[in-house]
Amino acid sequence: MTIRHLDRLLTPGSVAVFGASNRSGSVGATVWRNLRAGRFAGPVYAVNPKHSTLDGVPVYATASQLPAAPDLALLCTPAHTVAPLVAELGALGTRAVVIVTAGLTPAQKQAALDAAKPHLMRLLGPNCIGLLSPHIGLNASFAHTDALPGELAFVSQSGALVTAVLDWTRSRGIGLSHLVSLGDHCDVDFGDLLDHLASDARTRSILLYVESVESPRKFMSAARAAARNKPVIVVKAGRFGNGVRAAASHTGALAGSDVVYDAAIRRAGMLRVDTLQELFIAAETLARFRGNRSESLTIMTNGGGAGVMAADAAARAGVTLAEPGGALLERLDAALPANWSHANPVDIIGDAPVERYTDTLSALLADPTAGAVLFIHAPTAIVRSDDIARACLPLIRASGPRVMSAWLGDGAVSQARQLFEQAGVPDYPTPEEAVRAFAMLQTYRRNQEILIEAPSASENPVPDVASARRRLDAVLAEGREWLGEHEAKAVLEAYGVPVVPTRAVPASAEAIFAAAREVGYPVALKIVSPDITHKSDVGGVRLDLRDQASLDMAVSEMLRAVRAAKPDARIDGFTVQSMVRRPHAQEVIVGASIDSVFGPVILCGQGGTAVEVTADSAVALPPLNRSLARELVSRTRVSRLLAGYRDHPPAKVDALYDVLIAVSQMLADLPQLAELDINPLYVDEAGAIALDARIRVSSRPVAGAERFAILPYPSQWVRTQAWNGREITVRPIRPEDEAQHRQFIEKLDPEDVRMRIFQTRRELPRSELARLTQIDYDREMALIAEAVDAQGVPETLGVARTVSDPDHVEAEFAIIVRSDLKGGGLGTLLLDRLIEHARSRGIERLVGIVLRENKRMLKLAQALGFENDPAEPAASGVRGLVKRLGATE
């Protein structure tokens, strides 16, 4: 279950407290007092067989004696009573319960869930503080204070942080739309609340305190949907709880769970912060300054020290300070005394009168290259701070979101600070906090761009999946866990990853020499042993062997070194490979492993034998495309080396992106793939080539598309067929289809667009076009019919869509065919395929709203078994349609 009945939980019409009491210090007494003390206008009931009245209100002995079934019930009763109460309330018609009670055993939690399930009842908790919805005056908690109404929603796994945030926000005048304590979250979890709050008109931003995620795909789907609508800001505990661990592969050592949470938060378009203070700074910044798109910052200050502190903070945070150009310098020279800083920070000197502030600010705001402006003021006796604020505000209002401020001090600047805040200017207590806020805004914007970037196509060939699976199956059949180097490279070759020619040979001089002659000198020699993980650590690697004599000597020396370091190791033979001469190549590592929460993850960074020491790596969730692969690489330091320097030309980074995409596809296709290292992967101006590789397999499926936190492209729905004398392909839409989809929309008649979306539009903004092509395949489907035009260019002929509710009970459908192709049966073909897909996903009902004048669509729907939807109001001009789906017609 997901959003179903969450309205009863967060905005109930009536509430009952089970275990309500007047015993001082008890949870039941506190919950009852908070509920009664609030502004909640609906009926409130007390239930406790030990009381007849409380505060002059009648108390009911049992749920069955209540005058009406409450929308929301709060349970403050012993653990053994919870499941029976849930069952009784469900039968009465209650659909939301907060289990405040702590100490439920796993069996008691499951019993409560089992009792709730037949009624689709939602359970919050157990072991939670409760919830607050200040806009309706609801305090259904045992918190120590109430919340102010506002537009920030806070959801927390920690009850202690709920009370701390309540205290913190109230003391600072910050209002909340909802505050929810999840507790042990046996039912309602982050995914559920993200889905609900994403469409909640009262909530402007969603703030989360996360300790763990237990339903990663639901969480990612809900987070990605919510983050498209409004800022979602996360404090994730445990950033430093998992150090680098020893592991058989470098990737296994580096892909710790916290960096995977980082990757998930980034991929979902959310913003991660480290502290509660940063949580609310970020919320304030995104509320007031989100429209600012500046990549650089100009610091304006009346004190040199404050400016230096801000500049230092910018250097630490990676914020670029704008370089003032000649025209701006000339204008500032005219406005400022001769001893001004002549640089960024712009120090206007401590004796500045009001006019110097306005002249400087006018010059900066008139120059777009100045970027965002951080206005810093320390109070002086020369001019009142509030006079400065009043003079500057008209300039700031006229410039859009360009200015953030730091009024330093307290009483002397309080009125000026208040004037700026009332005008919507984000203000911060210190220059460092202001710079940190700007850095957070840049991070948030980059994360959001991941959601709307149109990827380019990979050049990867179609993989030989059958060959790769045979390799893995053969290793598992032999009872082995690790593939040999030559076997691992064969799997890479099956996915189009270039590899160095490698021959596996027994420990025989003749076989070694023959392999060397075959691949060509100079060669590299490596030991093959199931008991040796890192060959170079035990002397099991020799490079640049130029002839048979040096190769013969290397074999003898290697065997002695390995036996000394690992006397019990089994020696199965050697691998011989040609030496790769690529003087400009950078050593890169590409890897994959399985995270305990989010499943398959991909790693990229600086490679080589010192990979753990250099600690240069970044992690991403699959599936990947070119854009996502580019973003992953950009977070590594080695990316700067790949861009070229001195006599090293820029590397062909698209080849690296394609290797990452290939690994992503392996994780989708090969469920037994547990761990992978390509290290080193040489990347230079000629492309990429794998020198060494390791793959670990598992007899239990651990990878595969169904274990991705984000469902990958459903290629099983790609089908080619004949239609009206043309060959067409019906397939799910891809992010790469953005340009093609724009052309499709531009070819539609305005009247056809009106029939589809009930308004006339020929152009879509970039964000909406991205939303149409970058869909969540777990909740949505868009099937396009595609053909090749006379010039051999693919074109879209029609599209049919469904968007399901988060619990996959109902999906809304829509369909549109290119205007010049109507009446040829393409609509029937697409809608029929869409019904097939919805049925396969377990959707129970397909629904749609059609204009009554759209006779063609109504006729098509009727032919495919749609009926008038009795649940849809008979609104003027539209018809509701519904088709109930089952395993068979």
Disulfide bonds with the S-S distance in Angstrom:
none
